[in-house]
């Protein structure tokens, strides 16, 4: 036991699930205290399994962020994303279902139904700061309890941090007694080049039109650290020639802004200067091509 570890220490895996655009990525970033999962106002931003570790004196929480559950788009990419969700749930000690405080919808109940019966599930009603009085949450909580037997229901705001202590306490109560699963200074199991690709993809989501981001993926071709400098070469894969034109923008201005904003965030994350080169390539049907998906990091 570490000298900083409290008696009765607990540790385990908390899988975060929910329908698209309920704030799962913002929540894991808040809980871990670092930006690990990219965010945007568009639904289905998260595609990969993201692991984030929070180490407190009395508990270590291994959070796993998963893609938002949906069944509308039955291509190979979305099937891979949904496998990520079901595989993550199977290996969890606690489930953390995220729903909006405005209402508990049938789609939320569908995600809850994916959780194994024996798995304790805590419901986080996110965006409670937009709801008004706490009394107004009572009908939403009643609807949630009717749909699923939750271990606890906690109103939170991932944006402001409200309710995080209460949420952590409820999650800790269901973690097994265990030594830490990771070193205390571990934040994630993903390499830096993964976050480089995600930061570029985040800017595509935020700075392009409604359709384009869903036909885009980012591959890191080169990631070389030279002292205080990181040289990164990235290919932005698009599904259609029209998407390439939109990403470039007039005289390439949109692409310059995407690369510039991504580079600034990389420098903050890596603590080093970043030299970033980007290219755009058209690969029609990439989201339904198994070989291409494997090359882009999807199982």
N, C-alpha and C positions, 0 to 999 in steps of 0.2 A: 504493500500500500504506500502510495506517495505521501510525503510529509504534509502535503496540502490537501490530501483526500480525507473527507469526513467519514466517521464510522457509519455503516449502513449505506455506503455509496451504491448508487444505482446507475445502470448504463444500458442502452438499447437503441433499437432502430425505430424511428417514427416516420411512417410513410405519410406524405401530404398528398391528398387527392381532392378532386372537385371538378365540377364542370368548367369549361373555358371561361376565362376573364373574371374570375371571382377574387383574384388577388393572391393566389398561391405563391407566386414568385416573390412578390413584395413581402409576403409574410415570412418566407424562409430567410430572405435578406435581413429582415428585422430581427428574427430570432437568433441568427448567427452573428449579426453585427457587422456584416460585410456584404458587398454586392457579388453574389455568386450566380444568381439566376437573372437573365435579362428580362426586362419589362417593357410593355408598351400598352397603349389603349386598345390595340387590336387583339381579338381573341386568338388562342392557340399559338402564342408566342413561343412557349416552351416546347421543345421537341425531344430533348435528351433527358435522361435521368441525371439529376444533379444531386450530389451528396454534400451536405454541409454539417460540420461538427461544432457543437457548442459544449465547452468544458467548464462546468461550475464545480465548486468544492465538493458538493454533495451528489452531483449527477453529471453524466455525459450523455447528451442527446445527439444521436446520429440522424439528422433529418434527410429524407429523400424526397426531393421535389419531382413530380411526375407530370407528363403532358395532361392537359385538360381532357377529360373523357368525352368523346363524341363518336357518333356513328354515321355522320352525314357523308363523309368522303372515304369510300372504301378502296383507296389505292394502297400500294405497297408501303408507302411512307407512313400512312396513318395506321396500317396494321402493325407496323414495327413499333410505332409510338404506343399503341394500346397494349402490345406485349410488354413494353417497359412498365406500364402501369400494373398489369396483373402479376408480373414477376416480382415487382417491388412489394406489392401487398402480401404476397406469399411469404416473404422473408422478414416481415415486420413484427415488432413486439407490441406496438401501439399504432392505431390508425388515427390520423388527424384529418377530418373532413372539413373543408372550407366551403362555406356558403355565404351568400350576401344576407345582411341583417334585414333587408327590405322584405324578403319572403323566402320561404322554404319551398322550392319548386319540385315538381315530379322528377325533373332531371337530376336534382340533388339526391333524391331518394334512390334513383337508379345507380348512382355512384356508391351510395352507402350499401346497396345490395351486393356490390362486388366484394365487400369486406368479408372475410371468413367469419362464421358465427362465433367462434371462440375468441376472436380478436377484439379487445376493448377499443372502442372508437370514441374519441373526443370531438365534438362539433365546435368549430370556431365560427361564430357569426360575425363575419368581417364587415367593415365599413359601418360600424355601429355609430360612429360620429355623425353619419348622415341621417340617422334614424330619428333623432330627437330624444324624447324621454325614455328612460329604461322601461317604463311601464308599457310603452308601445311595442316592446320586443316580446311581450308575453304571448300574444297569439302566434308569432313566428316560432317561438320555442315549443309551444303546444303542438303545432303542426309537425315540427321536427320529431318530437317524442312519439307522435302517433305513427310516423313513417318508419322509425328505427329506434332500437333500444340503445341509446347513446350512454356511454359511461359518465359523461358530463357535457354540459353546453356552456360555452364561455363567449360572451360578447367581446369583440376586439376591434381595434383599428390598426391594421398593418402600417398604414401611412403615418399615424401619429405615435404609435407604440402603446396606445391605451389597451389595458387588459393583458399585457404580455406576462406579467408576474403570475397572475391567476392562471393563465394558460399553461405556463411551465410547471406550476405546482400540480395541476391536474394530470399533465403528462407524466411527471415524475412518479406520481402515485402508482402508475401502471407499468413502469419500467422494472425489469428484474434486478435483484441485488447482484451487482457485478462490479469487477474492477473496470477501469476505462478500456474501451475497445481500441482507442487510438491515442497516440501521444497527445499531451495537453496542448501543444502548439500546432497540431494538425487542424486545418480549416476545411480541407476538401481533398478528395482523391483524384481530382481532375488536374491534368498538366496545364501549364501556362498557355500552350498553343491552342488548347480547347477554348479557353476564355478569349483568346484573340479572335477566333472565328465567331464566337457568340457576340462579342461586342460589335463586330462589323454587321452581323445579321440584325442586331438590335437597331442599329442606325438605319438599315434598310426598312425595317418595320416602321420606324418613326418618321422617316423622311420621304417615303414613296406612297403611291396611291393604295387604295383598298385591296386591289387584286394582286399586285406585284409581289409582296412579301411571301405569299403562299407558293409561288413558283420559283423561289430563290433558296439556295443553300450556299455555304461558304466552305471552301477547302483551303487549308494552310499548306502551301507548297514549300515554304522555307521559314524556319524559325531559328535564328542563330544569335547567341548572346556573345557580345564582344566587350567585356568589361562593363562599363556603364551604358552600353548601347545594345538594343535588340533590333536586328534586321528581320523584317517579316515580309514575306511575299504571299499574297492571298488571291485565289481565284473565286470570283462570285459566279456561281452557276445559275443560269436562268433557263426557263422552260421555252420561251418564245423570243424571236427577234424584237418584237414590240416591247417586251420587258426590258431588253438591253437599252433600247432607245430612251425609255422612260427613266431608267436608272442613270444614264449618262446626263440627261437633261440638256438644256441649251448650252452649247459650247463646253459640255462636260461639267457644268457647274454643280449639278446635284451630286455627281460621283465625287467631286472634289470635297464637297461638304460632308458626305458620308465618311470618306476616308479620314478627313481632318478631325471630325468629332470622335471617331473610333480611336484614332491615334492618341488623342488627349486622354480618353478614358483608360487606354492601355498604359500610358505613362503613369497615371495615378495608381493603377492596380499593380504594375510591376516595379514601380519605384525607379525606373530607368528611362532614358531617352529612347524613343522608338522611331525607326525609319521604316515606313510602311509603303509598299507598292501593291497596287491592286489591278486585276484584270477581270474582264467580264467575258464569259464564254456561254454560248447557247448550246444546251444539250436537251433537245426535245424529249419529253416523257421521262425525265430523270427520276421523278417521284414515284414511278411505277416500274422502275428497272432495278432488279435485285442486285446486280453487280455494281451499278453506280451507287446504290444506297450503302452497300458494304464499304465501298471506297470512301464514302463520306462519313463513316463511323456508325452506321446503323446496323444492328445485328440482323 
